[in-house]
Amino acid sequence: MALGLPVVGTTTDGALEVVEQGGSGILVPPGDVAALAAAIEELAGGPERRRAFGARGRKRAEALFDSRIGASIVSREITAILSRVT
């Protein structure tokens, strides 16, 4: 996603949290080979959809994994913990 490419993956914990079904990629049930093949074929035959998924995925990756946001969250958590301990 960070590279601006569409995602085809499985409906497992991590992917469900990051990939927007039908927005930045296509998620299929684990072990469902037919669904996986259909998802790949769907993206292979649709360059506009691939580009749209890729662009949305890139924006989502930037929002979810911005190191400045992550550092801010960690800093807030550490401050909150220290305020309870001291």
N, C-alpha and C positions, 0 to 999 in steps of 0.2 A: 504494500500500500504506500509506503513512504517513497517508493520509486515511481508512483503514479500509474501503477499497473493494477488491473482488476484481479480479484482474488476468487479462487475456487477452493473451498475447503469443506471440512466436516463440522457438523453441529456439536462441537465439543466445547467445554468450558471456556477456554481462552478465546476461541474464534467467535463464540456467541457474544462475548463482551466487546470485541473490537470490530468485527465485520458487520456492516449493516446489510442484512439480507435484501437483495434487490437494489441496493444503493451503491455499495462499494464492492460488492461481490455476490457470489452465489454459494450458499451453504447447503450441503446434502447430508443425509444421515450416514454415520460411519458404517462402512461395509456395503453400502448400496452402490454397487459398481455401475448399474444402469443409470442411476441419478447422476453420478459423477461424470459419466460419459456424456449424458445429455447437457449438463452444465458446461462442460468444455466445448461441446459442439455449438451450444448457444452463443458463447462468447467468440468462438472461432469464426462464426458466420456473421457477426455483427460488429464491424469496426466502430461505428458510432457509439454503440452501447459500451464497448470496451473502453473507449476514450472517456465517456461519461463516468463509468464506474471508477476508472483510474483517477480522474480528477477529484471525485468525491472522496475516494479512499485517501488520496494525498492530503486533502484538507483535514480529514478525520485523524489521520496519523499525526499530523502536526499538532492538532488540538489535544490529542490524548497523550502524546509522548514528548511534549515540549519540556526540555530539561529545566527551564526557568520555572515553569509551573510546578514540576516535580520537586525542585529544590525549595520552593516556597511552602509547599505542603509539608515536606519533611521538617523544615524550620519551625513551622507552626506547631507541629506535633511534639517536637523536642521541647519547645518553649512551654507547651501545656503540661508535659510530663514533669519538667523541672519545677514548674510553679506548684505542682502538687507535692513534690518531694521536699522542697525547701520551706 
